[in-house]
Amino acid sequence: MVKKTIVITGGAGFIGSHLCDRLVREGFRVICIDNLITGSKDNVRHLLNEKDFLFIRQDAAQNRKSAVSSAGQLPLRLTKHHTLSAQ
């Protein structure tokens, strides 16, 4: 079975980091994108060695194409609506 990939913007914040925890625990591949202005990498540090978790320090609103390039090892594409989605 192919795992679903979920992208969480603001994933290093309080709510986003708890969402990352839950989704990784439930067996999803999680891409966490955060610019760390209000979030903290410490909130997701325990997930950094998980094979199904990828942290990208990026402003998702400003650098959508860069975020996709940074996640190159995962099958992602930029949709016509400029959102990240799993292929």
PDB file of N, CA, C and O in Angstrom:
ATOM      1  N   MET A   1       0.828  -1.179   0.000  1.00  0.00           N
ATOM      2  CA  MET A   1       0.000   0.000   0.000  1.00  0.00           C
ATOM      3  C   MET A   1       0.876   1.248   0.000  1.00  0.00           C
ATOM      4  O   MET A   1       1.864   1.314   0.731  1.00  0.00           O
ATOM      5  N   VAL A   2       0.524   2.220  -0.804  1.00  0.00           N
ATOM      6  CA  VAL A   2       1.275   3.465  -0.894  1.00  0.00           C
ATOM      7  C   VAL A   2       0.832   4.399   0.227  1.00  0.00           C
ATOM      8  O   VAL A   2      -0.362   4.607   0.446  1.00  0.00           O
ATOM      9  N   LYS A   3       1.820   4.962   0.936  1.00  0.00           N
ATOM     10  CA  LYS A   3       1.497   5.896   2.009  1.00  0.00           C
ATOM     11  C   LYS A   3       1.074   7.230   1.424  1.00  0.00           C
ATOM     12  O   LYS A   3       1.616   7.675   0.412  1.00  0.00           O
ATOM     13  N   LYS A   4       0.114   7.858   2.058  1.00  0.00           N
ATOM     14  CA  LYS A   4      -0.284   9.195   1.658  1.00  0.00           C
ATOM     15  C   LYS A   4       0.696  10.194   2.246  1.00  0.00           C
ATOM     16  O   LYS A   4       1.188  10.021   3.361  1.00  0.00           O
ATOM     17  N   THR A   5       0.972  11.242   1.479  1.00  0.00           N
ATOM     18  CA  THR A   5       1.858  12.306   1.922  1.00  0.00           C
ATOM     19  C   THR A   5       1.025  13.532   2.246  1.00  0.00           C
ATOM     20  O   THR A   5       0.164  13.940   1.467  1.00  0.00           O
ATOM     21  N   ILE A   6       1.294  14.109   3.403  1.00  0.00           N
ATOM     22  CA  ILE A   6       0.579  15.295   3.847  1.00  0.00           C
ATOM     23  C   ILE A   6       1.584  16.418   4.060  1.00  0.00           C
ATOM     24  O   ILE A   6       2.624  16.220   4.688  1.00  0.00           O
ATOM     25  N   VAL A   7       1.269  17.597   3.533  1.00  0.00           N
ATOM     26  CA  VAL A   7       2.103  18.776   3.717  1.00  0.00           C
ATOM     27  C   VAL A   7       1.435  19.662   4.759  1.00  0.00           C
ATOM     28  O   VAL A   7       0.256  19.994   4.643  1.00  0.00           O
ATOM     29  N   ILE A   8       2.200  20.039   5.774  1.00  0.00           N
ATOM     30  CA  ILE A   8       1.680  20.906   6.831  1.00  0.00           C
ATOM     31  C   ILE A   8       2.497  22.188   6.835  1.00  0.00           C
ATOM     32  O   ILE A   8       3.691  22.177   7.136  1.00  0.00           O
ATOM     33  N   THR A   9       1.846  23.285   6.500  1.00  0.00           N
ATOM     34  CA  THR A   9       2.512  24.586   6.607  1.00  0.00           C
ATOM     35  C   THR A   9       2.332  25.076   8.031  1.00  0.00           C
ATOM     36  O   THR A   9       1.276  24.891   8.635  1.00  0.00           O
ATOM     37  N   GLY A  10       3.365  25.698   8.558  1.00  0.00           N
ATOM     38  CA  GLY A  10       3.333  26.102   9.963  1.00  0.00           C
ATOM     39  C   GLY A  10       3.493  24.908  10.892  1.00  0.00           C
ATOM     40  O   GLY A  10       3.038  24.936  12.035  1.00  0.00           O
ATOM     41  N   GLY A  11       4.136  23.865  10.397  1.00  0.00           N
ATOM     42  CA  GLY A  11       4.246  22.614  11.132  1.00  0.00           C
ATOM     43  C   GLY A  11       5.138  22.644  12.350  1.00  0.00           C
ATOM     44  O   GLY A  11       5.101  21.711  13.153  1.00  0.00           O
ATOM     45  N   ALA A  12       5.942  23.685  12.520  1.00  0.00           N
ATOM     46  CA  ALA A  12       6.805  23.772  13.704  1.00  0.00           C
ATOM     47  C   ALA A  12       6.182  24.635  14.787  1.00  0.00           C
ATOM     48  O   ALA A  12       6.807  24.887  15.817  1.00  0.00           O
ATOM     49  N   GLY A  13       4.962  25.087  14.565  1.00  0.00           N
ATOM     50  CA  GLY A  13       4.244  25.843  15.588  1.00  0.00           C
ATOM     51  C   GLY A  13       3.589  24.895  16.579  1.00  0.00           C
ATOM     52  O   GLY A  13       3.725  23.676  16.471  1.00  0.00           O
ATOM     53  N   PHE A  14       2.881  25.461  17.539  1.00  0.00           N
ATOM     54  CA  PHE A  14       2.265  24.646  18.589  1.00  0.00           C
ATOM     55  C   PHE A  14       1.262  23.652  18.013  1.00  0.00           C
ATOM     56  O   PHE A  14       1.373  22.450  18.255  1.00  0.00           O
ATOM     57  N   ILE A  15       0.300  24.135  17.266  1.00  0.00           N
ATOM     58  CA  ILE A  15      -0.727  23.247  16.717  1.00  0.00           C
ATOM     59  C   ILE A  15      -0.150  22.365  15.613  1.00  0.00           C
ATOM     60  O   ILE A  15      -0.401  21.161  15.580  1.00  0.00           O
ATOM     61  N   GLY A  16       0.623  22.967  14.710  1.00  0.00           N
ATOM     62  CA  GLY A  16       1.192  22.209  13.587  1.00  0.00           C
ATOM     63  C   GLY A  16       2.092  21.074  14.033  1.00  0.00           C
ATOM     64  O   GLY A  16       2.068  19.996  13.439  1.00  0.00           O
ATOM     65  N   SER A  17       2.885  21.298  15.067  1.00  0.00           N
ATOM     66  CA  SER A  17       3.802  20.247  15.531  1.00  0.00           C
ATOM     67  C   SER A  17       3.026  19.071  16.128  1.00  0.00           C
ATOM     68  O   SER A  17       3.417  17.917  15.953  1.00  0.00           O
ATOM     69  N   HIS A  18       1.941  19.359  16.822  1.00  0.00           N
ATOM     70  CA  HIS A  18       1.122  18.270  17.355  1.00  0.00           C
ATOM     71  C   HIS A  18       0.435  17.505  16.225  1.00  0.00           C
ATOM     72  O   HIS A  18       0.256  16.290  16.302  1.00  0.00           O
ATOM     73  N   LEU A  19       0.060  18.224  15.190  1.00  0.00           N
ATOM     74  CA  LEU A  19      -0.525  17.573  14.016  1.00  0.00           C
ATOM     75  C   LEU A  19       0.511  16.684  13.326  1.00  0.00           C
ATOM     76  O   LEU A  19       0.194  15.567  12.917  1.00  0.00           O
ATOM     77  N   CYS A  20       1.742  17.171  13.194  1.00  0.00           N
ATOM     78  CA  CYS A  20       2.827  16.360  12.620  1.00  0.00           C
ATOM     79  C   CYS A  20       3.024  15.081  13.426  1.00  0.00           C
ATOM     80  O   CYS A  20       3.116  13.993  12.858  1.00  0.00           O
ATOM     81  N   ASP A  21       3.088  15.211  14.742  1.00  0.00           N
ATOM     82  CA  ASP A  21       3.235  14.040  15.629  1.00  0.00           C
ATOM     83  C   ASP A  21       2.159  13.003  15.341  1.00  0.00           C
ATOM     84  O   ASP A  21       2.446  11.827  15.118  1.00  0.00           O
ATOM     85  N   ARG A  22       0.947  13.456  15.350  1.00  0.00           N
ATOM     86  CA  ARG A  22      -0.200  12.548  15.191  1.00  0.00           C
ATOM     87  C   ARG A  22      -0.175  11.846  13.841  1.00  0.00           C
ATOM     88  O   ARG A  22      -0.388  10.637  13.759  1.00  0.00           O
ATOM     89  N   LEU A  23       0.086  12.612  12.778  1.00  0.00           N
ATOM     90  CA  LEU A  23       0.040  12.036  11.433  1.00  0.00           C
ATOM     91  C   LEU A  23       1.193  11.059  11.183  1.00  0.00           C
ATOM     92  O   LEU A  23       0.999  10.034  10.529  1.00  0.00           O
ATOM     93  N   VAL A  24       2.377  11.363  11.691  1.00  0.00           N
ATOM     94  CA  VAL A  24       3.494  10.414  11.571  1.00  0.00           C
ATOM     95  C   VAL A  24       3.162   9.134  12.332  1.00  0.00           C
ATOM     96  O   VAL A  24       3.400   8.032  11.837  1.00  0.00           O
ATOM     97  N   ARG A  25       2.616   9.282  13.527  1.00  0.00           N
ATOM     98  CA  ARG A  25       2.213   8.118  14.336  1.00  0.00           C
ATOM     99  C   ARG A  25       1.163   7.272  13.629  1.00  0.00           C
ATOM    100  O   ARG A  25       1.140   6.050  13.782  1.00  0.00           O
ATOM    101  N   GLU A  26       0.295   7.917  12.856  1.00  0.00           N
ATOM    102  CA  GLU A  26      -0.764   7.193  12.156  1.00  0.00           C
ATOM    103  C   GLU A  26      -0.300   6.606  10.826  1.00  0.00           C
ATOM    104  O   GLU A  26      -1.090   5.978  10.120  1.00  0.00           O
ATOM    105  N   GLY A  27       0.975   6.802  10.474  1.00  0.00           N
ATOM    106  CA  GLY A  27       1.532   6.153   9.301  1.00  0.00           C
ATOM    107  C   GLY A  27       1.575   6.972   8.023  1.00  0.00           C
ATOM    108  O   GLY A  27       1.817   6.420   6.950  1.00  0.00           O
ATOM    109  N   PHE A  28       1.348   8.272   8.114  1.00  0.00           N
ATOM    110  CA  PHE A  28       1.446   9.135   6.943  1.00  0.00           C
ATOM    111  C   PHE A  28       2.879   9.613   6.753  1.00  0.00           C
ATOM    112  O   PHE A  28       3.662   9.649   7.702  1.00  0.00           O
ATOM    113  N   ARG A  29       3.215   9.978   5.520  1.00  0.00           N
ATOM    114  CA  ARG A  29       4.458  10.698   5.260  1.00  0.00           C
ATOM    115  C   ARG A  29       4.122  12.169   5.435  1.00  0.00           C
ATOM    116  O   ARG A  29       3.147  12.651   4.858  1.00  0.00           O
ATOM    117  N   VAL A  30       4.909  12.887   6.219  1.00  0.00           N
ATOM    118  CA  VAL A  30       4.602  14.270   6.551  1.00  0.00           C
ATOM    119  C   VAL A  30       5.734  15.184   6.118  1.00  0.00           C
ATOM    120  O   VAL A  30       6.899  14.951   6.439  1.00  0.00           O
ATOM    121  N   ILE A  31       5.373  16.225   5.387  1.00  0.00           N
ATOM    122  CA  ILE A  31       6.314  17.283   5.033  1.00  0.00           C
ATOM    123  C   ILE A  31       5.896  18.513   5.819  1.00  0.00           C
ATOM    124  O   ILE A  31       4.791  19.027   5.647  1.00  0.00           O
ATOM    125  N   CYS A  32       6.773  18.970   6.667  1.00  0.00           N
ATOM    126  CA  CYS A  32       6.529  20.132   7.521  1.00  0.00           C
ATOM    127  C   CYS A  32       7.272  21.323   6.929  1.00  0.00           C
ATOM    128  O   CYS A  32       8.498  21.308   6.820  1.00  0.00           O
ATOM    129  N   ILE A  33       6.525  22.351   6.549  1.00  0.00           N
ATOM    130  CA  ILE A  33       7.126  23.571   6.007  1.00  0.00           C
ATOM    131  C   ILE A  33       6.860  24.692   6.998  1.00  0.00           C
ATOM    132  O   ILE A  33       5.711  24.956   7.351  1.00  0.00           O
ATOM    133  N   ASP A  34       7.927  25.352   7.447  1.00  0.00           N
ATOM    134  CA  ASP A  34       7.768  26.439   8.414  1.00  0.00           C
ATOM    135  C   ASP A  34       8.925  27.411   8.247  1.00  0.00           C
ATOM    136  O   ASP A  34      10.062  26.993   8.025  1.00  0.00           O
ATOM    137  N   ASN A  35       8.646  28.695   8.352  1.00  0.00           N
ATOM    138  CA  ASN A  35       9.709  29.697   8.252  1.00  0.00           C
ATOM    139  C   ASN A  35      10.308  30.033   9.626  1.00  0.00           C
ATOM    140  O   ASN A  35      11.244  30.827   9.718  1.00  0.00           O
ATOM    141  N   LEU A  36       9.777  29.439  10.668  1.00  0.00           N
ATOM    142  CA  LEU A  36      10.261  29.574  12.048  1.00  0.00           C
ATOM    143  C   LEU A  36      10.170  30.994  12.602  1.00  0.00           C
ATOM    144  O   LEU A  36      10.890  31.342  13.538  1.00  0.00           O
ATOM    145  N   ILE A  37       9.292  31.812  12.031  1.00  0.00           N
ATOM    146  CA  ILE A  37       9.093  33.146  12.591  1.00  0.00           C
ATOM    147  C   ILE A  37       8.397  33.039  13.944  1.00  0.00           C
ATOM    148  O   ILE A  37       8.815  33.675  14.911  1.00  0.00           O
ATOM    149  N   THR A  38       7.333  32.231  14.013  1.00  0.00           N
ATOM    150  CA  THR A  38       6.656  32.038  15.297  1.00  0.00           C
ATOM    151  C   THR A  38       6.791  30.603  15.795  1.00  0.00           C
ATOM    152  O   THR A  38       6.584  30.343  16.981  1.00  0.00           O
ATOM    153  N   GLY A  39       7.131  29.676  14.917  1.00  0.00           N
ATOM    154  CA  GLY A  39       7.333  28.280  15.311  1.00  0.00           C
ATOM    155  C   GLY A  39       8.760  28.049  15.771  1.00  0.00           C
ATOM    156  O   GLY A  39       9.590  28.957  15.728  1.00  0.00           O
ATOM    157  N   SER A  40       9.040  26.840  16.208  1.00  0.00           N
ATOM    158  CA  SER A  40      10.380  26.489  16.675  1.00  0.00           C
ATOM    159  C   SER A  40      10.736  25.084  16.200  1.00  0.00           C
ATOM    160  O   SER A  40       9.926  24.162  16.294  1.00  0.00           O
ATOM    161  N   LYS A  41      11.946  24.935  15.694  1.00  0.00           N
ATOM    162  CA  LYS A  41      12.396  23.618  15.265  1.00  0.00           C
ATOM    163  C   LYS A  41      12.424  22.633  16.435  1.00  0.00           C
ATOM    164  O   LYS A  41      12.325  21.422  16.235  1.00  0.00           O
ATOM    165  N   ASP A  42      12.558  23.153  17.644  1.00  0.00           N
ATOM    166  CA  ASP A  42      12.532  22.285  18.829  1.00  0.00           C
ATOM    167  C   ASP A  42      11.214  21.519  18.936  1.00  0.00           C
ATOM    168  O   ASP A  42      11.178  20.423  19.495  1.00  0.00           O
ATOM    169  N   ASN A  43      10.135  22.090  18.404  1.00  0.00           N
ATOM    170  CA  ASN A  43       8.827  21.430  18.471  1.00  0.00           C
ATOM    171  C   ASN A  43       8.752  20.165  17.618  1.00  0.00           C
ATOM    172  O   ASN A  43       7.912  19.300  17.866  1.00  0.00           O
ATOM    173  N   VAL A  44       9.627  20.052  16.613  1.00  0.00           N
ATOM    174  CA  VAL A  44       9.608  18.872  15.738  1.00  0.00           C
ATOM    175  C   VAL A  44      10.942  18.125  15.740  1.00  0.00           C
ATOM    176  O   VAL A  44      11.126  17.175  14.979  1.00  0.00           O
ATOM    177  N   ARG A  45      11.860  18.549  16.586  1.00  0.00           N
ATOM    178  CA  ARG A  45      13.198  17.937  16.618  1.00  0.00           C
ATOM    179  C   ARG A  45      13.138  16.419  16.785  1.00  0.00           C
ATOM    180  O   ARG A  45      13.924  15.698  16.170  1.00  0.00           O
ATOM    181  N   HIS A  46      12.221  15.934  17.603  1.00  0.00           N
ATOM    182  CA  HIS A  46      12.092  14.492  17.850  1.00  0.00           C
ATOM    183  C   HIS A  46      11.623  13.725  16.611  1.00  0.00           C
ATOM    184  O   HIS A  46      11.721  12.498  16.576  1.00  0.00           O
ATOM    185  N   LEU A  47      11.119  14.425  15.603  1.00  0.00           N
ATOM    186  CA  LEU A  47      10.661  13.772  14.372  1.00  0.00           C
ATOM    187  C   LEU A  47      11.712  13.775  13.264  1.00  0.00           C
ATOM    188  O   LEU A  47      11.543  13.085  12.258  1.00  0.00           O
ATOM    189  N   LEU A  48      12.780  14.527  13.425  1.00  0.00           N
ATOM    190  CA  LEU A  48      13.746  14.731  12.345  1.00  0.00           C
ATOM    191  C   LEU A  48      14.404  13.439  11.861  1.00  0.00           C
ATOM    192  O   LEU A  48      14.820  13.363  10.705  1.00  0.00           O
ATOM    193  N   ASN A  49      14.505  12.438  12.706  1.00  0.00           N
ATOM    194  CA  ASN A  49      15.114  11.168  12.291  1.00  0.00           C
ATOM    195  C   ASN A  49      14.096  10.150  11.795  1.00  0.00           C
ATOM    196  O   ASN A  49      14.457   9.033  11.424  1.00  0.00           O
ATOM    197  N   GLU A  50      12.829  10.537  11.790  1.00  0.00           N
ATOM    198  CA  GLU A  50      11.788   9.644  11.276  1.00  0.00           C
ATOM    199  C   GLU A  50      11.888   9.593   9.752  1.00  0.00           C
ATOM    200  O   GLU A  50      12.015  10.632   9.104  1.00  0.00           O
ATOM    201  N   LYS A  51      11.831   8.397   9.181  1.00  0.00           N
ATOM    202  CA  LYS A  51      11.964   8.273   7.722  1.00  0.00           C
ATOM    203  C   LYS A  51      10.791   8.880   6.973  1.00  0.00           C
ATOM    204  O   LYS A  51      10.925   9.228   5.800  1.00  0.00           O
ATOM    205  N   ASP A  52       9.649   9.014   7.623  1.00  0.00           N
ATOM    206  CA  ASP A  52       8.460   9.550   6.968  1.00  0.00           C
ATOM    207  C   ASP A  52       8.196  11.002   7.340  1.00  0.00           C
ATOM    208  O   ASP A  52       7.069  11.483   7.221  1.00  0.00           O
ATOM    209  N   PHE A  53       9.234  11.699   7.789  1.00  0.00           N
ATOM    210  CA  PHE A  53       9.074  13.107   8.154  1.00  0.00           C
ATOM    211  C   PHE A  53      10.167  13.923   7.483  1.00  0.00           C
ATOM    212  O   PHE A  53      11.341  13.553   7.505  1.00  0.00           O
ATOM    213  N   LEU A  54       9.766  15.030   6.891  1.00  0.00           N
ATOM    214  CA  LEU A  54      10.721  15.939   6.260  1.00  0.00           C
ATOM    215  C   LEU A  54      10.409  17.348   6.721  1.00  0.00           C
ATOM    216  O   LEU A  54       9.275  17.808   6.588  1.00  0.00           O
ATOM    217  N   PHE A  55      11.410  18.045   7.265  1.00  0.00           N
ATOM    218  CA  PHE A  55      11.256  19.436   7.671  1.00  0.00           C
ATOM    219  C   PHE A  55      11.908  20.326   6.623  1.00  0.00           C
ATOM    220  O   PHE A  55      13.046  20.089   6.220  1.00  0.00           O
ATOM    221  N   ILE A  56      11.187  21.347   6.184  1.00  0.00           N
ATOM    222  CA  ILE A  56      11.725  22.314   5.236  1.00  0.00           C
ATOM    223  C   ILE A  56      11.558  23.694   5.844  1.00  0.00           C
ATOM    224  O   ILE A  56      10.439  24.128   6.121  1.00  0.00           O
ATOM    225  N   ARG A  57      12.680  24.388   6.053  1.00  0.00           N
ATOM    226  CA  ARG A  57      12.598  25.762   6.553  1.00  0.00           C
ATOM    227  C   ARG A  57      12.388  26.667   5.350  1.00  0.00           C
ATOM    228  O   ARG A  57      13.299  26.900   4.555  1.00  0.00           O
ATOM    229  N   GLN A  58      11.182  27.164   5.239  1.00  0.00           N
ATOM    230  CA  GLN A  58      10.792  27.911   4.047  1.00  0.00           C
ATOM    231  C   GLN A  58       9.519  28.692   4.359  1.00  0.00           C
ATOM    232  O   GLN A  58       8.699  28.260   5.169  1.00  0.00           O
ATOM    233  N   ASP A  59       9.364  29.815   3.727  1.00  0.00           N
ATOM    234  CA  ASP A  59       8.102  30.554   3.812  1.00  0.00           C
ATOM    235  C   ASP A  59       7.218  30.007   2.701  1.00  0.00           C
ATOM    236  O   ASP A  59       7.427  30.316   1.528  1.00  0.00           O
ATOM    237  N   ALA A  60       6.250  29.212   3.061  1.00  0.00           N
ATOM    238  CA  ALA A  60       5.412  28.530   2.066  1.00  0.00           C
ATOM    239  C   ALA A  60       4.647  29.518   1.192  1.00  0.00           C
ATOM    240  O   ALA A  60       4.353  29.217   0.035  1.00  0.00           O
ATOM    241  N   ALA A  61       4.328  30.669   1.717  1.00  0.00           N
ATOM    242  CA  ALA A  61       3.585  31.661   0.935  1.00  0.00           C
ATOM    243  C   ALA A  61       4.466  32.350  -0.104  1.00  0.00           C
ATOM    244  O   ALA A  61       3.967  32.806  -1.132  1.00  0.00           O
ATOM    245  N   GLN A  62       5.752  32.429   0.151  1.00  0.00           N
ATOM    246  CA  GLN A  62       6.656  33.147  -0.745  1.00  0.00           C
ATOM    247  C   GLN A  62       7.454  32.250  -1.685  1.00  0.00           C
ATOM    248  O   GLN A  62       7.848  32.694  -2.763  1.00  0.00           O
ATOM    249  N   ASN A  63       7.699  31.004  -1.303  1.00  0.00           N
ATOM    250  CA  ASN A  63       8.642  30.154  -2.032  1.00  0.00           C
ATOM    251  C   ASN A  63       8.052  28.796  -2.383  1.00  0.00           C
ATOM    252  O   ASN A  63       8.668  27.769  -2.100  1.00  0.00           O
ATOM    253  N   ARG A  64       6.892  28.771  -2.982  1.00  0.00           N
ATOM    254  CA  ARG A  64       6.249  27.492  -3.271  1.00  0.00           C
ATOM    255  C   ARG A  64       7.109  26.604  -4.160  1.00  0.00           C
ATOM    256  O   ARG A  64       7.240  25.410  -3.888  1.00  0.00           O
ATOM    257  N   LYS A  65       7.692  27.155  -5.205  1.00  0.00           N
ATOM    258  CA  LYS A  65       8.509  26.324  -6.101  1.00  0.00           C
ATOM    259  C   LYS A  65       9.765  25.827  -5.406  1.00  0.00           C
ATOM    260  O   LYS A  65      10.183  24.693  -5.638  1.00  0.00           O
ATOM    261  N   SER A  66      10.378  26.647  -4.557  1.00  0.00           N
ATOM    262  CA  SER A  66      11.557  26.219  -3.812  1.00  0.00           C
ATOM    263  C   SER A  66      11.221  25.109  -2.845  1.00  0.00           C
ATOM    264  O   SER A  66      12.008  24.180  -2.664  1.00  0.00           O
ATOM    265  N   ALA A  67      10.057  25.195  -2.221  1.00  0.00           N
ATOM    266  CA  ALA A  67       9.649  24.152  -1.279  1.00  0.00           C
ATOM    267  C   ALA A  67       9.511  22.828  -2.000  1.00  0.00           C
ATOM    268  O   ALA A  67       9.900  21.790  -1.465  1.00  0.00           O
ATOM    269  N   VAL A  68       8.969  22.844  -3.192  1.00  0.00           N
ATOM    270  CA  VAL A  68       8.842  21.610  -3.976  1.00  0.00           C
ATOM    271  C   VAL A  68      10.221  21.071  -4.318  1.00  0.00           C
ATOM    272  O   VAL A  68      10.453  19.866  -4.218  1.00  0.00           O
ATOM    273  N   SER A  69      11.141  21.941  -4.719  1.00  0.00           N
ATOM    274  CA  SER A  69      12.497  21.499  -5.045  1.00  0.00           C
ATOM    275  C   SER A  69      13.191  20.917  -3.826  1.00  0.00           C
ATOM    276  O   SER A  69      13.909  19.923  -3.940  1.00  0.00           O
ATOM    277  N   SER A  70      12.988  21.521  -2.661  1.00  0.00           N
ATOM    278  CA  SER A  70      13.617  21.032  -1.438  1.00  0.00           C
ATOM    279  C   SER A  70      13.106  19.656  -1.051  1.00  0.00           C
ATOM    280  O   SER A  70      13.814  18.886  -0.402  1.00  0.00           O
ATOM    281  N   ALA A  71      11.895  19.350  -1.443  1.00  0.00           N
ATOM    282  CA  ALA A  71      11.294  18.056  -1.116  1.00  0.00           C
ATOM    283  C   ALA A  71      11.481  17.079  -2.257  1.00  0.00           C
ATOM    284  O   ALA A  71      10.682  16.156  -2.414  1.00  0.00           O
ATOM    285  N   GLY A  72      12.511  17.261  -3.052  1.00  0.00           N
ATOM    286  CA  GLY A  72      12.723  16.492  -4.261  1.00  0.00           C
ATOM    287  C   GLY A  72      12.684  14.985  -4.122  1.00  0.00           C
ATOM    288  O   GLY A  72      12.314  14.293  -5.070  1.00  0.00           O
ATOM    289  N   GLN A  73      13.057  14.454  -2.961  1.00  0.00           N
ATOM    290  CA  GLN A  73      13.055  13.002  -2.831  1.00  0.00           C
ATOM    291  C   GLN A  73      11.654  12.449  -2.663  1.00  0.00           C
ATOM    292  O   GLN A  73      11.459  11.234  -2.704  1.00  0.00           O
ATOM    293  N   LEU A  74      10.669  13.326  -2.472  1.00  0.00           N
ATOM    294  CA  LEU A  74       9.295  12.871  -2.336  1.00  0.00           C
ATOM    295  C   LEU A  74       8.516  13.233  -3.597  1.00  0.00           C
ATOM    296  O   LEU A  74       8.776  14.275  -4.198  1.00  0.00           O
ATOM    297  N   PRO A  75       7.575  12.402  -4.003  1.00  0.00           N
ATOM    298  CA  PRO A  75       6.846  12.655  -5.249  1.00  0.00           C
ATOM    299  C   PRO A  75       5.806  13.759  -5.085  1.00  0.00           C
ATOM    300  O   PRO A  75       4.643  13.487  -4.787  1.00  0.00           O
ATOM    301  N   LEU A  76       6.234  15.006  -5.282  1.00  0.00           N
ATOM    302  CA  LEU A  76       5.334  16.140  -5.157  1.00  0.00           C
ATOM    303  C   LEU A  76       5.272  16.907  -6.464  1.00  0.00           C
ATOM    304  O   LEU A  76       6.166  16.808  -7.305  1.00  0.00           O
ATOM    305  N   ARG A  77       4.210  17.668  -6.619  1.00  0.00           N
ATOM    306  CA  ARG A  77       4.114  18.552  -7.770  1.00  0.00           C
ATOM    307  C   ARG A  77       3.387  19.811  -7.335  1.00  0.00           C
ATOM    308  O   ARG A  77       2.672  19.802  -6.332  1.00  0.00           O
ATOM    309  N   LEU A  78       3.562  20.888  -8.075  1.00  0.00           N
ATOM    310  CA  LEU A  78       2.861  22.123  -7.822  1.00  0.00           C
ATOM    311  C   LEU A  78       1.616  22.118  -8.686  1.00  0.00           C
ATOM    312  O   LEU A  78       1.711  22.023  -9.910  1.00  0.00           O
ATOM    313  N   THR A  79       0.448  22.220  -8.068  1.00  0.00           N
ATOM    314  CA  THR A  79      -0.788  22.186  -8.840  1.00  0.00           C
ATOM    315  C   THR A  79      -1.062  23.548  -9.447  1.00  0.00           C
ATOM    316  O   THR A  79      -0.382  24.523  -9.128  1.00  0.00           O
ATOM    317  N   LYS A  80      -2.048  23.618 -10.314  1.00  0.00           N
ATOM    318  CA  LYS A  80      -2.368  24.891 -10.953  1.00  0.00           C
ATOM    319  C   LYS A  80      -2.863  25.927  -9.957  1.00  0.00           C
ATOM    320  O   LYS A  80      -2.877  27.121 -10.256  1.00  0.00           O
ATOM    321  N   HIS A  81      -3.268  25.481  -8.783  1.00  0.00           N
ATOM    322  CA  HIS A  81      -3.729  26.410  -7.755  1.00  0.00           C
ATOM    323  C   HIS A  81      -2.597  26.791  -6.799  1.00  0.00           C
ATOM    324  O   HIS A  81      -2.836  27.422  -5.769  1.00  0.00           O
ATOM    325  N   HIS A  82      -1.380  26.412  -7.138  1.00  0.00           N
ATOM    326  CA  HIS A  82      -0.186  26.746  -6.364  1.00  0.00           C
ATOM    327  C   HIS A  82      -0.215  26.166  -4.955  1.00  0.00           C
ATOM    328  O   HIS A  82       0.162  26.836  -3.993  1.00  0.00           O
ATOM    329  N   THR A  83      -0.651  24.949  -4.839  1.00  0.00           N
ATOM    330  CA  THR A  83      -0.584  24.252  -3.576  1.00  0.00           C
ATOM    331  C   THR A  83       0.235  22.988  -3.784  1.00  0.00           C
ATOM    332  O   THR A  83       0.289  22.457  -4.893  1.00  0.00           O
ATOM    333  N   LEU A  84       0.859  22.514  -2.744  1.00  0.00           N
ATOM    334  CA  LEU A  84       1.619  21.277  -2.834  1.00  0.00           C
ATOM    335  C   LEU A  84       0.655  20.106  -2.730  1.00  0.00           C
ATOM    336  O   LEU A  84      -0.269  20.118  -1.917  1.00  0.00           O
ATOM    337  N   SER A  85       0.876  19.110  -3.546  1.00  0.00           N
ATOM    338  CA  SER A  85       0.052  17.900  -3.437  1.00  0.00           C
ATOM    339  C   SER A  85       0.899  16.690  -3.766  1.00  0.00           C
ATOM    340  O   SER A  85       1.874  16.781  -4.511  1.00  0.00           O
ATOM    341  N   ALA A  86       0.518  15.560  -3.207  1.00  0.00           N
ATOM    342  CA  ALA A  86       1.228  14.317  -3.480  1.00  0.00           C
ATOM    343  C   ALA A  86       0.766  13.781  -4.827  1.00  0.00           C
ATOM    344  O   ALA A  86      -0.400  13.916  -5.199  1.00  0.00           O
ATOM    345  N   GLN A  87       1.689  13.177  -5.545  1.00  0.00           N
ATOM    346  CA  GLN A  87       1.322  12.566  -6.840  1.00  0.00           C
ATOM    347  C   GLN A  87       0.827  11.183  -6.623  1.00  0.00           C
ATOM    348  O   GLN A  87       0.469  10.499  -7.581  1.00  0.00           O
TER     349      GLN A  87
END
